[in-house]
Structures are given as structure tokens and as C-alpha cells.
């Protein structure tokens, strides 16, 4: 394992965060704070508890997951797309470094930035809502697993995209709607029975449900199923990345 090469890629990507601090850190925290003000304080104060949890505290896992998914995909997709755009990707591919080491460097940096953002959002949430974390180790595990999995997914999007518009296509048109419809602001048990069954086809439901269980011990689906869905999607992403590097799809052209 070429740790020097991994470290070089990782530090280069992490340094980019410092140059884009407003876009990568400040903007998501400000947006999440506005959600807490509007939904947690203004609307939440007029709503009853959900499963014995105040509405402001109930939406914390969903809001954190909303930011985590978007930032993981964005960080990883732009990180690998920009070398393709400038042509420096060929220098990386010709260097004495394996495909696995390239993935570890780029995905590791993207996941690290997403986890840092997640921690900052949790700290910010404490300013608005009093909450408890029932299973802190599980919470950290879900946080890390989700950040890595969707950074892998973002890496795939960055390899697939051939212009800057496509980088935002799937996050805006697919991931964000699925997150809003995945129980970020409500429990799926509040839906009519038919829509509860339909919602189970939304993979983000399992992410938010498992993450919420780690906070409050309540979930819309079993935590084991949530964990299995995340691990399954991670394996799919790893398989797609292996195929892309093996075939050179949109990479060596």
C-alpha cells in the first residue's frame, strides 16, 4: 500500500476545503440553522411530540442526514471530476499508485469533510434544541458508514459526469427529493397504510430511520435492516468503481 500517495491525495483534497470554507462548511451549517429556526422553533412549537420526542429534536437526525448525503456526494464528485476536467487525471493514473489507493485518497478526504460537517451541525443543533444520544457508538458508526458510502457514490458520479451540470443532476433531482420523502421531517408511521408501504421502496428511509434510532431508540424500520441497506449500497458502489477502473469507462478516453 502506497501510503505516501494516499496521503498526498488526501491532504490536497482537504486543503481545498480551506480554500472554499464558505461553500463547504459555512453554507450548509447556515442552511441547517434556518431549518431549525423555521421547523424546530416556529412550526415545532405548535406541534405535539412524535413517539415521545419533541418535534425540534425529532428532525435533527433527518436534517443531519440531508446535509451529510448532499455534502458527501458533492465533495467526492467534484474532487475526482476536476482532475478529469483539467487533464491532470492522466498524471494520477500514470503514477505508481493503484486504483484502490486513488479511491482511498479521494473518498477518504470527502468522507472526512462530511463527518466534520456532521459534527458541526450537531453542535449547532444544541443551540436550538435540547437532545440526547441514546446510542453514541451506533450514531458514530452510522455517521461514518453513511459518509463513506455516499462519498463512494459521489466518486462514481464524478467519474460518470462529462460536464459540471451533471455533477448536480443526481443530487438535486434524486437524492434531495428522496431525503425529503424519506422521513426527515416526519415518521412514516404518520402516513396512510398504502403510502407507508410505498415509502419502504425509498432507500433513504432506512438511513434516516437507523440514524434516528441511534439518537432516541425509536425507528420506523428495524435497525438491522437499516444497517444492511447501507452496507449493501456500499458494496454496489465498490463494485461499480471496480468496473469503471477495470474498463476505463469515461476515464481513459
C-alpha positions in Angstrom: 0.0 0.0 0.0 1.5 3.3 -1.1 0.6 5.4 1.9 2.7 8.4 0.7 0.5 8.7 -2.4 -2.7 8.3 -0.4 -1.5 11.0 2.0 -0.7 13.3 -0.9 -4.2 13.0 -2.5 -5.9 13.2 0.9 -4.1 16.3 2.0 -4.6 18.0 -1.4 -8.3 17.4 -1.1 -8.5 18.5 2.5 -6.6 21.7 1.6 -9.3 22.6 -0.9 -11.8 22.8 2.0 -9.8 25.6 3.5 -9.9 27.5 0.2 -13.7 27.0 -0.1 -14.6 27.4 3.6 -17.8 29.4 2.9 -19.2 26.9 0.4 -18.2 23.7 2.0 -18.7 24.4 5.7 -20.4 27.7 6.5 -23.2 27.5 3.9 -24.5 24.0 4.9 -24.4 25.0 8.6 -26.3 28.2 7.9 -28.9 26.4 5.9 -29.4 23.8 8.6 -29.7 26.5 11.2 -32.5 28.1 9.2 -34.3 24.7 9.1 -34.1 24.6 12.9 -35.4 28.1 13.2 -38.3 27.5 10.8 -39.2 23.9 11.6 -37.9 23.5 15.0 -38.9 26.7 16.7 -41.7 28.3 14.6 -43.5 25.2 13.4 -42.3 22.7 16.0 -43.5 24.8 18.9 -47.1 24.3 17.6 -46.8 20.6 17.0 -47.1 17.7 19.5 -44.4 15.2 20.3 -43.7 12.3 17.9 -43.0 9.0 19.7 -42.5 11.0 22.8 -39.8 13.2 21.3 -40.3 16.9 20.7 -40.6 17.9 17.1 -37.4 20.0 17.1 -35.4 17.1 18.5 -37.1 14.6 16.2 -35.9 16.3 13.0 -32.2 16.5 14.0 -31.2 13.1 12.5 -33.1 13.9 9.3 -31.6 17.3 8.9 -28.1 16.0 9.6 -28.7 13.2 7.1 -29.9 15.7 4.5 -26.7 17.7 4.8 -24.5 14.6 5.1 -25.8 12.9 1.9 -25.5 16.1 -0.2 -22.1 17.1 1.0 -20.6 13.6 0.7 -21.7 13.3 -2.9 -20.7 16.9 -3.7 -17.2 16.7 -2.2 -16.4 13.3 -3.8 -17.8 14.0 -7.2 -16.1 17.4 -7.6 -12.8 16.0 -6.2 -12.4 13.4 -8.9 -14.2 15.4 -11.7 -11.9 18.4 -11.5 -8.7 16.4 -12.4 -10.7 14.9 -15.3 -11.7 18.5 -16.4 -8.1 19.8 -16.2 -6.5 16.7 -17.6 -4.4 16.0 -14.5 -6.2 12.7 -14.0 -3.8 11.2 -16.5 -0.8 12.1 -14.3 -2.6 10.3 -11.4 -3.3 7.2 -13.5 0.3 7.0 -14.7 1.8 7.4 -11.3 2.9 4.3 -9.3 -0.3 4.1 -7.4 -3.1 1.6 -7.6 -6.8 2.3 -8.2 -7.6 1.3 -4.7 -5.2 3.9 -3.3 -6.7 6.5 -5.6 -10.2 5.7 -4.2 -8.9 5.7 -0.6 -7.4 9.2 -1.0 -10.3 10.9 -2.7 -13.1 9.1 -0.9 -11.3 9.4 2.5 -11.0 13.1 2.2 -14.6 13.6 1.1 -15.9 11.4 3.9 -13.7 13.3 6.5 -15.1 16.6 5.4 -18.7 15.3 5.6 -18.1 13.9 9.1 -16.6 17.2 10.3 -19.7 19.0 8.9 -21.9 16.5 10.6 -20.2 17.1 14.0 -20.5 20.9 13.5 -24.2 20.6 12.7 -24.8 18.5 15.9 -23.0 21.3 17.9 -25.1 23.9 16.1 -28.3 21.9 16.9 -27.6 22.2 20.6 -28.0 25.9 20.3 -31.6 25.4 19.2 -32.8 22.1 20.6 -32.0 20.0 23.7 -31.4 16.4 22.6 -29.9 13.2 23.9 -28.0 10.5 22.0 -29.1 7.1 23.3 -26.5 5.0 21.4 -23.5 7.2 20.7 -21.3 4.4 19.3 -24.1 3.4 16.9 -24.5 7.1 16.0 -20.8 7.5 15.1 -21.0 4.2 13.2 -24.0 5.3 11.1 -22.3 8.7 10.5 -19.1 7.2 9.3 -20.7 4.5 7.2 -23.1 6.9 5.5 -20.3 9.4 4.8 -18.1 6.7 3.3 -20.9 5.1 1.3 -22.2 8.3 -0.3 -18.7 9.6 -0.9 -18.2 6.4 -2.9 -21.5 7.2 -4.7 -20.3 10.8 -5.4 -17.0 9.4 -6.7 -18.9 7.4 -9.2 -20.9 10.5 -10.3 -17.7 12.4 -10.7 -16.3 9.7 -13.0 -19.5 9.5 -14.9 -20.1 13.2 -15.4 -18.8 14.9 -18.5 -19.8 18.4 -17.6 -20.4 20.5 -14.4 -24.2 20.4 -14.8 -24.2 16.6 -14.5 -22.4 16.8 -11.2 -25.6 18.4 -9.7 -28.1 16.3 -11.6 -28.5 13.3 -9.4 -28.0 15.1 -6.0 -30.7 17.7 -6.9 -33.1 15.6 -8.9 -32.8 12.3 -7.0 -31.1 12.4 -3.6 -32.7 15.6 -2.2 -36.3 14.6 -3.1 -35.7 11.1 -1.7 -34.4 12.6 1.6 -37.4 14.9 2.0 -39.7 12.0 1.3 -37.7 9.6 3.5 -39.0 10.7 6.9 -36.6 13.6 7.5 -39.4 15.8 8.9 -41.9 13.1 9.9 -42.3 9.5 10.9 -43.6 7.2 8.1 -46.0 5.8 10.6 -47.9 9.0 10.3 -48.7 8.2 6.6 -51.7 6.2 5.4 -51.0 2.4 5.3 -50.7 2.4 1.5 -48.1 5.2 1.5 -46.2 3.5 4.3 -45.6 0.5 2.0 -44.7 2.7 -0.9 -42.2 4.7 1.2 -40.3 1.5 2.0 -39.1 1.5 -1.6 -37.2 4.7 -0.8 -33.7 3.7 0.3 -33.1 6.9 2.3 -35.9 5.8 4.7 -33.6 3.2 6.1 -30.7 5.6 6.5 -32.8 8.2 8.4 -34.6 5.5 10.5 -31.4 3.8 11.6 -29.7 7.2 12.4 -32.8 8.3 14.4 -32.7 5.1 16.3 -29.2 5.8 17.4 -30.4 9.1 18.9 -33.7 8.2 20.5 -34.1 4.4 20.4 -37.1 4.6 18.1 -37.2 3.7 14.4 -39.6 3.3 11.5 -37.8 0.1 10.4 -35.6 -2.4 12.3 -32.1 -1.1 12.8 -30.6 -4.3 11.4 -32.4 -3.7 8.1 -31.2 -0.2 8.0 -27.6 -1.3 8.6 -27.9 -4.0 5.9 -29.2 -1.5 3.4 -26.3 0.8 3.9 -23.8 -2.0 3.7 -25.5 -3.4 0.6 -25.4 0.0 -1.2 -21.7 0.4 -0.2 -20.9 -3.0 -1.9 -22.8 -1.9 -5.0 -20.7 1.3 -5.2 -17.5 -0.6 -4.7 -18.5 -3.0 -7.5 -19.2 -0.1 -9.9 -15.9 1.6 -9.1 -14.0 -1.6 -9.7 -15.8 -2.0 -13.1 -15.1 1.7 -14.0 -11.4 1.4 -13.4 -11.2 -2.1 -15.0 -12.8 -0.9 -18.2 -11.7 2.7 -18.2 -15.2 3.9 -18.7 -15.1 7.8 -19.1 -11.7 7.7 -17.5 -9.1 6.9 -20.2 -10.9 8.5 -23.2 
